[in-house]
Amino acid sequence: MGIRIHDVAARAGVSVATASRALSGQRGVRAENREKVLAAARELDYEPNSVAAALRSRTTHTVGMLVPRISNPFFATLVEAVERRLQLGQRSLLLTSSHYDPEAEQAQVRSLLDRRVDALVMIPCHREHSIEVMETAAARVPVVQLDLRVNGFAGTWVGVDSEAGIAEVVRHLGAQGARRLAFVGAEPTDSSSQERLDAYRRLAGDAVLLGDFSRDWGKEAAGRLLAAGPLPEGIVCGNDTIALGMLAEFARRGVRVPDDVRVTGFDDIPYAELGQPPLTTVRQPQEQMAAEAVRLLAAEDAPVQRIAIAPELVVRASG
């Protein structure tokens, strides 16, 4: 028979109840007793039954995370950052995707809640249509919105200051002599696309092309700009994926970047520095965003917070 919690309690000289609380990280255990229990567990090579522990404590030490699309390089690296932070606290991540579909988003959140996750980190797929699912989730477990947020939902959010990022790009392009600019972004269905579009219009005008956050749209937009006449001197893209698509299409058509036109992105995904040429972009501090989100999930009775972290301009050859 394997080592049981009764054996750990006996070795530590405490009750089984105290040993159980100490091993599960619950409060109400004196520091000296907690140390005795942990030492006894190590000495006996005790492996706790996580399922039984979850049933007793009514927690699973699991956090659910919902993203709009797992294949998006920005979301993929943000998920990894959140998972690293959770692992520091001995918690696991259960990941799913909405595929930018509010109905699928609702079904996936229900599935996560049915699996008794302790909390949710959510990147909502729509700035308006996701409000119902956000309210449903928040009624049952702690929820933090990460990167994107829902209009009208009074919940905690952690993300980047998109307006500050766009302002950095516009100032930088101006300093490089680029006065005639254009913005290539996504239709404003989520909060980031809306904020970046609004910031550009306030700062630089209405030369705007909107599609989606994809490489294919970047290629198409490059073709449209070429067909429309003289290229702008600088192109501000709503994310790196769009910008990389534009770089590929310009290269195919013999347009020299940055000699003929400067191109910038937003996010600093891993592929940005591999662009031809390497992409000037706005870096989102993903590790800091993940750390704040995980910290706020664990903060008991914390007030609703909106944390906008300053981004960083990363200058490379494209702009």
C-alpha positions in Angstrom: 0.0 0.0 0.0 1.3 3.5 -0.8 2.0 6.3 1.6 -1.2 7.9 2.9 -1.9 11.3 4.4 -2.3 9.5 7.8 1.4 8.5 7.5 2.5 12.1 6.7 0.5 13.4 9.7 2.0 10.8 12.0 5.5 11.6 10.9 4.9 15.3 11.4 3.2 14.8 14.7 0.0 16.6 13.7 -3.6 15.7 13.1 -4.7 14.5 9.7 -6.8 17.6 9.3 -3.8 19.8 9.9 -1.7 17.8 7.4 -4.5 18.1 4.8 -4.7 21.9 5.2 -1.0 22.3 5.1 -0.6 20.2 1.9 -3.4 22.0 0.1 -2.1 25.5 1.0 -5.1 26.5 3.1 -5.0 29.0 5.9 -5.2 28.3 9.6 -2.0 26.3 9.9 0.9 27.5 12.0 4.1 28.1 10.1 6.0 25.5 12.2 3.4 22.8 11.6 3.3 23.6 7.9 7.0 23.1 7.7 6.8 19.8 9.6 4.1 18.5 7.2 6.0 19.5 4.1 9.2 18.0 5.4 7.4 14.7 6.3 5.8 14.6 2.8 9.2 15.0 1.2 10.8 12.4 3.4 8.1 9.8 2.7 7.9 10.7 -1.0 4.2 11.3 -0.6 2.1 11.9 -3.7 -1.2 13.5 -2.9 -4.4 12.4 -4.7 -5.2 15.6 -6.6 -8.8 14.5 -7.4 -9.6 13.7 -3.8 -8.0 17.0 -2.7 -10.1 18.9 -5.2 -13.3 17.3 -3.9 -12.4 18.1 -0.3 -11.3 21.7 -0.9 -13.9 22.5 -3.7 -11.0 23.8 -5.8 -9.2 22.3 -8.7 -6.1 24.5 -8.8 -7.0 25.0 -12.5 -7.6 28.3 -14.3 -9.5 28.4 -17.6 -8.3 30.6 -20.5 -10.3 31.5 -23.5 -8.7 33.2 -26.6 -10.2 34.2 -29.9 -7.8 32.1 -32.0 -5.0 29.8 -30.7 -3.1 30.0 -34.0 -2.7 33.8 -33.7 1.0 34.1 -32.8 0.3 37.0 -30.3 -2.3 35.0 -28.4 -0.1 31.9 -28.5 2.8 33.6 -26.7 0.5 35.3 -24.3 -1.0 32.0 -23.3 2.5 30.7 -22.6 3.2 33.7 -20.4 0.0 33.1 -18.4 0.8 29.4 -18.1 4.3 30.1 -16.7 2.9 32.5 -14.1 0.3 29.9 -13.0 2.8 27.2 -12.7 4.7 29.3 -10.2 1.7 29.0 -8.0 1.2 25.3 -8.6 -1.8 25.9 -10.8 -2.7 24.4 -14.2 -4.1 26.0 -17.3 -7.1 24.7 -19.3 -7.1 26.4 -22.7 -9.8 26.8 -25.4 -10.7 29.1 -28.3 -13.8 30.9 -29.5 -12.6 31.2 -33.2 -14.0 34.8 -33.1 -17.6 33.4 -32.7 -19.6 34.7 -29.8 -21.8 31.6 -29.8 -18.8 29.3 -29.7 -17.4 31.5 -27.0 -20.5 31.0 -24.8 -20.3 27.2 -25.3 -16.6 27.1 -24.4 -17.1 29.1 -21.3 -19.9 26.8 -20.2 -17.5 23.9 -20.8 -14.8 25.4 -18.7 -17.2 26.2 -15.8 -18.5 22.6 -16.0 -15.0 21.5 -15.5 -14.9 23.5 -12.2 -12.1 25.8 -13.1 -11.3 28.1 -10.1 -11.1 31.3 -12.3 -11.1 32.5 -15.9 -8.6 34.6 -17.9 -10.7 35.8 -20.9 -9.7 37.4 -24.2 -13.2 38.2 -25.4 -13.8 38.0 -29.1 -16.2 40.9 -29.5 -16.3 44.2 -27.8 -20.1 44.2 -27.6 -21.5 40.7 -28.3 -19.3 39.1 -25.6 -21.0 40.9 -22.7 -23.5 38.1 -21.9 -20.9 35.4 -21.6 -18.7 37.7 -19.5 -21.5 38.4 -17.0 -22.4 34.6 -16.9 -18.7 33.7 -16.1 -18.2 36.5 -13.5 -21.3 35.4 -11.6 -19.6 32.0 -10.9 -15.8 32.5 -10.7 -13.3 35.3 -10.6 -12.7 36.7 -14.1 -9.9 38.9 -15.6 -10.1 40.3 -19.1 -6.7 40.2 -20.8 -5.7 42.2 -23.8 -9.2 42.8 -25.1 -12.2 44.0 -23.1 -16.0 44.2 -23.5 -17.9 47.5 -23.6 -20.2 47.9 -20.7 -18.8 45.0 -18.6 -17.8 46.2 -15.2 -14.9 43.8 -14.7 -11.2 43.9 -14.3 -9.0 44.3 -17.4 -5.3 44.1 -18.0 -3.9 45.2 -21.4 -1.7 47.6 -23.2 -2.1 51.3 -23.8 -2.9 51.1 -27.5 -3.2 54.9 -28.0 0.3 55.4 -26.5 1.6 52.7 -28.9 0.1 54.3 -32.0 1.4 57.7 -30.9 4.9 56.3 -30.6 4.7 55.0 -34.1 3.3 58.2 -35.6 6.0 60.3 -33.9 8.8 57.9 -35.0 7.6 57.9 -38.6 7.4 61.7 -38.5 11.0 61.9 -37.2 12.1 59.8 -40.2 10.5 62.3 -42.6 7.3 60.3 -43.3 4.5 62.9 -43.4 1.9 61.2 -45.6 0.7 58.2 -43.7 -2.0 55.5 -44.0 -3.4 53.1 -41.5 -4.1 49.4 -42.3 -6.1 47.7 -39.6 -9.0 45.5 -38.8 -12.7 46.2 -38.7 -13.3 47.4 -35.1 -15.1 44.4 -33.7 -12.8 44.0 -30.7 -11.5 46.6 -28.3 -7.9 46.7 -29.7 -8.9 47.2 -33.3 -11.2 50.0 -32.2 -8.7 51.7 -29.9 -5.9 51.6 -32.5 -8.1 52.9 -35.2 -9.4 55.8 -33.0 -5.9 56.7 -31.9 -4.6 56.8 -35.5 -7.5 59.0 -36.7 -7.0 61.5 -33.8 -3.3 61.7 -34.5 -2.9 61.3 -38.2 -6.1 61.6 -40.2 -8.5 59.4 -42.1 -6.4 57.6 -44.7 -7.6 54.2 -43.5 -8.0 50.6 -44.9 -9.8 48.1 -42.8 -10.1 44.3 -43.1 -9.0 41.7 -40.5 -5.9 40.9 -38.5 -4.4 38.5 -41.1 -1.4 38.2 -43.4 -3.7 37.8 -46.4 -5.4 41.1 -45.6 -2.0 42.7 -45.4 -1.2 41.5 -48.9 -4.5 42.6 -50.3 -4.1 46.1 -48.7 -0.7 46.5 -50.2 -2.2 45.8 -53.6 -4.9 48.3 -53.0 -2.5 51.0 -52.0 -0.3 50.4 -55.1 -3.4 50.5 -57.3 -4.6 53.8 -55.8 -1.6 55.8 -56.9 1.5 57.1 -55.2 2.2 55.1 -52.0 2.1 56.9 -48.7 5.5 57.6 -47.1 4.6 55.5 -44.0 2.1 52.7 -43.3 0.9 52.1 -39.7 -0.5 48.6 -39.4 -2.9 47.5 -36.7 -0.8 44.4 -35.9 2.3 42.6 -37.0 0.5 39.9 -39.0 -0.9 42.6 -41.3 2.4 44.3 -41.6 4.2 41.0 -42.5 1.7 40.4 -45.2 2.3 43.9 -46.6 6.1 43.3 -46.6 5.7 40.1 -48.5 3.5 41.7 -51.2 5.7 44.7 -51.5 8.8 42.5 -51.9 6.9 40.5 -54.6 6.1 43.6 -56.5 9.6 45.2 -56.2 8.7 47.9 -53.7 11.7 48.7 -51.5 11.0 49.0 -47.8 12.0 51.4 -46.2 13.3 53.3 -49.3 10.0 53.6 -51.1 7.7 53.3 -48.1 8.1 52.7 -44.3 6.0 49.9 -42.7 5.3 49.4 -39.0 3.4 46.8 -37.0 2.0 46.3 -33.5 2.5 43.5 -30.9 6.2 42.3 -31.6 5.3 38.7 -32.3 8.2 36.3 -32.6 8.1 36.5 -36.4 8.5 40.3 -36.5 12.3 40.3 -36.4 12.3 37.7 -39.2 10.5 40.0 -41.6 12.1 41.0 -44.9 13.2 43.6 -43.7 12.9 43.1 -39.9 9.7 44.9 -38.7 9.6 48.1 -36.7 6.8 47.5 -34.2 5.2 48.2 -30.9 6.0 45.6 -28.3 3.3 44.5 -25.9 4.9 43.5 -22.5 3.3 40.1 -22.4 5.1 38.8 -19.3 4.0 41.9 -17.3 0.5 41.6 -18.6 0.3 37.9 -17.6 1.8 38.6 -14.2 -0.8 41.3 -13.5 -3.7 39.1 -14.7 -2.7 36.2 -12.5 -2.1 38.4 -9.5 -5.5 40.0 -9.8 -7.1 36.5 -10.1 -5.7 35.7 -6.7 -6.6 39.0 -5.0 -9.6 38.3 -2.8 -12.3 41.0 -2.7 -10.2 43.3 -4.9 -12.0 46.2 -6.5 -12.5 46.3 -10.3 -9.3 47.6 -11.9 -8.3 48.7 -15.4 -4.6 48.4 -15.9 -3.1 49.8 -19.1 0.6 49.0 -19.4 2.8 51.2 -21.5 4.1 49.5 -24.7 7.6 49.9 -26.1 8.6 51.0 -29.6 11.0 48.5 -31.2 12.8 50.1 -34.2 14.1 47.8 -36.9 14.8 48.2 -40.6 11.3 48.4 -42.0 10.5 51.8 -40.5 
